């Protein structure tokens, strides 16, 4: 390419914008000219209207006759008949009479048409009665459980003998003649022995025997010495119990009611410091309700809590998981030690839980009782449910009473529930009666936190199967009657009521620390304790109501319900559980 050609190309590209602008102006002028010509030459089109439709002449309306239209009476659904409502018979009885009268009139008006002669039917075969089986008519005693030799002895009526106060029924020794006569009569010699001859001819007489017995009675001083000796412990009576009160602390608070001459107190037992009792290895059974009443969302929260619970177990513990709806299903056939493999299997078992089927709660609880193994390990069962069984044993009172009676405090049961449909009566009493407790949350999204709290507080048991005793001069009424195990991270609480004049009490708590029996003895100064407020009395009233409810479940006495109601009204404490417990 030459230099001139390159310069020519550059000038052409520089002139292109001016050329494009000129062409645009030219096209615009041509468009305006064409539109002007069209507007001047084409005439204006008239507006188009649809053709008018011809109007038909209106016809006059003539009313010939007027007939009334019968109004049909609307059918009214009768009220549901209830046997306890006698007013329902007032409307039914006239209707029955009218129907019977119409039926009789229609029957009488119908023409009578006699039926034709019946054909002779073949005679039925003669039936003979079955032969009488006398074995079905005679009751026979196959095995005698009582001797009948006395029936062979002759019986005679003897006059009533005067009774001697304090005399034994038979007095020995007797005279040799009376014994010989009785022996001859028993041998069939035909001798006639007067009735009660052995007793009436006794020597010495009954009066003399009574006096002789009274002479051998101990004096009052000897009797008091004997009773005092019975209270003294011997070497064989003393058990190996190690004291542990030095590593535990007791916090005492009181409340003096202005409307009562009593003193309410609360005891809280926890560890005193860094020194602690050895933690016991434990057996943990997690029980999950997987029925349809547990929605998929709520079951997801429970599964999240179970996975967190598994992370708190130690290598010294043993684990098992049960899921149930209409039938229970176990993760392991036996107790499994806590290892990486067993925890992974338990996690898979938990993730595969699905909400389906009905709810049978009592059958899984029967399976729980079979998992208890005697020994030093405390067994803890954590039940997660809404407490609404739909099959099997469904009455809450029967489930609580039967399981608690069979368990006898061997298995510690804790319950976890959430939502507004939880059967708090069942969950509370099932835990209260079996060395446990209940965590019931108002919202279902609080379930994982409640399960984590349960795992944390129950992770370190140090003393199992506790019993407590107060000093003999104490008139205190203390609840609960059955204590939970003692855990390092869960204080042990007791509430009581004592006379206003009682200044101090002595408390002893005994429990098992593996194979070792331990106890703690505390002298409690009620007079110098701090003020705990009216909440102590309200807690005591609730624990008293728990005790009365259990008494009602065991006996069914109606007066216990009245006592519960009076206790609630007198202390302004609302009755628990609402419709779940009939009052």
C-alpha positions, 0 to 999 in steps of 0.5 A: 500500500502506498502513502497516498492510499493510506491518506485517502482512507483516513480522509474517508473515515473522517468524513463518514459522520457528516455523510450519515447526518446528511442522509438522516436529514434527507430521510426526515424531509422525505417522510414529512412530505409524504405525510403532508400529501396523504393528509391533504388528498384523503377525505375524512371518514365519517364515524361508524355506528351500529344499526338500530334494532327494531323495538318490540311492543310490550304486552300487558300483564293480566292476573287471572287467579291467585293461589296460595303456595304452601310453605313446607316446614323446614326439617329440624334436626332433633337434639341428641338423645341423652339418657340423663335428660328426661325432657327428651321423652316428652316429644318422643312419647306423642310421636310413638302413639301417633305412629302406632295409631296410623299403623293400626288403622292402615292394617284394619283397612287392608283387605283380607286375602286368605292364603292357599292350602299349604303343601304337606312338608316332609316330616322332620327326622326325629331327634333324640336327646343326648344321653345324660352325662352324669360326670357333668352333673356331679361335683366330686372332691378329688383331693382332701385338704382337711381331715374328716376324722372328727366327723366320726366322733360323737358330738354332744352339747355341754353347758357353757363353762365360766371363763377365767380372765387370762387363763390359757385354753388348755392347762397342763398337767392334768390328772392321770385318771382324766388322761387315761379315760380320754385315751380309752375313749379315743381307742374305741373302748366305749368309755364315756368321758364327760366333755372337756374332762381334761381341762376341768380336772386339771391340776393345779386349777387355772386360777393358780396358773394365772397367779403363778405367771403374774409372779414371774412378771418383771418389775417396772425397773427391770422392764425399763432396763430391758428396753434401754438395753435393746436400744444399745448397739452391739458390735454385730449391729454396727454397719460400716458407714463412712461419714461424708458431711465434711465434704458437703454443705447444707443451706437452711432457709425458713419462713414464718407464716403470720397466719399459722403457728408453724415454721417452714424450712428448706434444706439444700445439700450440695458439695462444699468445695473442690473435694468431691466424692468419686463419681459412680459409673451409670447406666443411661436408657434414653426413651423416645416417643416416636408416635404420630402425636410427636410431630416431625418438627418436635421429633427433630428437636428431640433427636438434636437433644439426644445427640447432645446427650450422647456426647456427655457420656464417659467411657465408664458408663453404659448406654441404650436407646429405646424408641416406641410407638405401638411397640418398643424397639431397642438400639442394643439388645444389652447394655453397651459400653460407651465407645466410638462404635457404640456412640456411632451406632446410637447416633444412626439409630437416633437419626432414623427415628420417624413419627408414625403409629399410635402411642403405647406407653405402658408396654415400654415402661414394662421393658424398662423394668427388665433392664435394671441389674442389681449392683453398684451402678445407678440406672437412669431412664430419661423419657421424652414424650408428650404423655398422651397414650392412645392404646393399651393402658391409657389412664395416667393414674394406672400407669403411674401407680403400676409402674411405681409399685413395680419399680420400688425406686430402683430406677431413677426416671426423669421426663422431658416434654414441651408444648401446650398438649403435654400431660404434665400430670403423668410426666410430673408424677412418674418422675416424682415417684421414681427418684427423678423429676420432670423438665416441661418446656412451654415451647418445643424449640426449647427441647434441645436446651432442656435435654442438654440440661438434663444430661449436664445435671445427671452426669455425675452421680455420687450417692445412690438410693438415698434414705433420710431420717430426722431426730426422734424429738422432731415433729417436722413433716418433710417432703419429698418422701423419696429422694433422688440420687445425689449428683454433684451438679444438682443440689438435693432439696427438702422442704418441711414444716415444724412447730414454731417452738422447734429450734433445731433438728438433726438430719441423717441421710444414708446412701450407696457409693458403689459397694460402700455405705455412706451417711451424712449427719447435719444439725440444723439451726432453724432459729438462726436460719435466714429468711427464704420467703413465702415460696418455701411454704408454696413448695411445701404445699405442692409436695404435700399435694403430690403425696396426697395424690399418690395416696388417692391413686393407691386407695381411691378414697374420695376424702383425699380429694377434698383434703387436696382442694382444702389445702389448695384454697387455704394456702392460695396454691392453684391445683395442678394439672387441670383436666388431667387429674379429675378433682 
